[in-house]
Amino acid sequence: MTITYTSRVANVRFCGFSRLLFYWKGSIYKLVYKEMAGFALLYAFLSIMYRYALDGEYRRVFENIAIYCAKFTDLIPVSFILGFYVAIVVTRWWEQFVNIPWPDKIMQYVASNVHGTDERGRIIRRTLMRYCNTSAVMVYQAISMRVKKRFPTIDHLVEAGFLTENERKLMDDTPCPHGKWWFPCHWFSCLLSQAHAEGRIKDTYILKAIMDEMHLFRGNCGMLFSYDWVSVPLVYTQV
């Protein structure tokens, strides 16, 4: 989860921005302090062994090994690789934020263009938005640990009211190895077409506008799922 720190530098004061270098929560220090401690201990062990445990001949062997290894560090453009890697990571982070699916616009379309003051009309509008929220929650369930803890299984989605028992059974009966978050989007389209056939949507242009927003919503869900599914190549990360 992104740590918000902009409020700490919102007001101009002496060394206000420099103090960010020493914050622990969400810092680089908190991320790598274990690896750094291990590296420091290993370096101290090798340094003590070189200075106090090795004699002249073995020292020369150790120095030759160190010189031999140091030559290979010049062959790796570390600065270029690191800069390119950071650019990829930041771009992925921003694109994931941009692709967060917001149901607000679809909700406004549905509320204003799916007509009917009877119980049937109200249920249709609520069900359409429930499908949108269910699709988003299922994507978050796959990519977010906090949402996964809140909804560990599909049974918890039923308990929370995102799915009915019949819808849950339909999902269970349909094999899909790569996630079923798109099921509610399909149900949304079918129910919207049914509402149009019943005359609750007065114009086919409005029907298309709502479907376009649904396609955009589904595309955002798919992009988030894909970013989690296809990560930065492990080899590149290790390099």
N, C-alpha and C positions, 0 to 999 in steps of 0.2 A: 504494500500500500504506500502511496506517495506521502511523504512527510511534508506538511505545509510549513514553510519558513518565511514567506514573504512579509508577514506581519512584523517579524523581528527587525526588518530593515525598512519599514514603511516610513518611519520618522528619521530625519537627519540628526545624527548625533556623533560624537567623537568615537571613532573606531567601531561604529555600528555595523558596518559591513564586514569588517575584519573579524568580528566576534563569531561570525558564522563558521569560521575555520575550527572553532573549538567546541561546537555543539556535538554531543554524542549521539543523540537519537537521530537515526537515519543517516549517519555520517559514514564516510569511507573507513574510519577507524573501527567502528563497530562491525563493519562487514569483513575486514581482513585481519583483525587483531589476533585471532587464533593462528592463522597461517604465518603472520609476522612473528609471533612468539616462537613458533616452531622453527622458522628460518633463523632467528637470532640464536636459539639454543644450538642448532646444528652448526652455525657459523662459529659460535664460541667453542664448541667441542673440537672442531677441526683446527681452529687457531691455537688452542691449548695443546692439542696433540702435535701440531707442527713445531711449536716453540719448545716444548718440554719433553715430548716422548720420542721424537725422531732424532737420529744422529745425522751426521753430515751427508752420508751417501743417500739415506732415505729422504732427507730434506730436498736434495737435488731431484730425486725422482718425483717427489710431490710437486716441486716447482715446475718441472717439465710438464706434468699432467695439467697443472693449472694454466700454464702458457698455451698448451695444446687446446684446451677447452675454450680459452679466451679468444683464440683465433676464429672460432666458429660463431661467436657472438657478433662479429663484424659482418658476417654474411647474411644476417637476418635484419631487414629494415624495420626495426622494432617501432620506431616513431611513426612510420607510415602505416604499418599494420595496426598499431594502437589507435591512431587517428581515424582510420577507416572503420575500425571496429566500433569505436565510440559513436561515429556518425550513424552507423547502422542501428545501434542500440537506441539512440535518441530518436531516430526516425521511426522505428518500430513503436517506441513508447508513445510518441505523439499521435501516430496513426491509430493506435488502439484507443486513445482518448477520443479522437475525432469520430471513430466508428462506434462509440457507445450508443446503443439503440434507445432513443427517447420516444415514449408512446404518446407524448403530448399532442403532436400534430394530427396523428391518426385519431386520437380521442376527440379533437375538435371537429374533424370531418364527420366522424360517426355521430357525435352528439347533435350536429346541426343538419345533417342530411339523411340520416336513417330515421324516418318519421314514424309516428305512432304513439299515441298517448295511452294505449291499452297495455295490459300486462305483457302481451306477446312482444310488442315493440320495445318495452323496457328490457325484457329478458334478452332480446336480440342484441341490443346495444351493450348490455353488460357482458354478454358472452363473447362478443367480438373483442372487447378490450381485455377480457380474461385470457383469450387466446394469445393476444399480443404479449401480455405480461408473462404468461406461462412460457412462451418461447424464449423470452429474455432471461427468465429465471433459470431455465434449463441450460442455457449457454453459460450463465454465471456459475451454475452448479458445476460445470465441467472445467472452468478455468480459475475460479476463485475459491481459496480454501475457506474463507469465512462463510460464503454461501453454501459450500459443501457441508460445513459443520451444521449450518442451520437446516438444510434439507439433505440429509445423507442419502436417502433413497427416494424412489418415486412415491412410496407410501406417504412420506411426509408432505409431498406436494398435494396429495389427495386430502390429507388432514388439514392443510392450510387453505383448501378451497380452490387451488389452481386447476385441479383436474377432478373430474367425476369418476366414479367407479367404472362406468362404461368406457370412458375415454382411456382410463388406465388399462383396462382389459384389452382394448384395441391396440394400444402400444405394445403390450406384452405379446400379443398374438402376431405382431408384424416384426419379422427379423430385420434388424438394421445394425450392422457392426460399428458404424461410425457416428453414433449419436442420433437421437430422435427429436432434437429441438425443433426441427422443421415441421413436425406433425401439426402443431397448433396453427402454423401459418397456412397450411393446406386447409384445415378446418375453417379458418377465417375466410378464405376465398369461397369455399362452398356455401357457408352461411350467408356471406354477402350476396352471392348470386341468388340465393333463395329469397333474401329480403327484397332484392330487385324484382324478382318474379312475382312477389306478393304486392308489389306497388308501393313499397315503403321507401324506395329510392326513386325519385321522380324523373331523373335524367340519366341517360347512359354516360354522359360526360362526367357526372358526379361519381358514378360507379367506377369509371376509369381513373379518376383522380384519387379515390380512396385506394384502389388497387395499386396505383403507382406508389403511394406512400407506404403501402404494405410491402411492396417489392423493395423499397429503399430500407425499410425496417429489417426485412429479412436479410438483405445484403449486408447490413451492419452486423447483424448477429453472426452471419457466416464469416465475415472478416475477423471478428473477435475469436471465433472458434478456430479459424485457420491459423491465426497468429499463435495461438496456444498449441495447435497441433503440429505446425511446421515451425520449429524454432531455428535460431542461428546455428549453422552446422557445428557440431561438437568439436571437430578438428580445428576449425577456425578459432573457437573459443579457447581451446587448449594452447594453440600457438600464441 
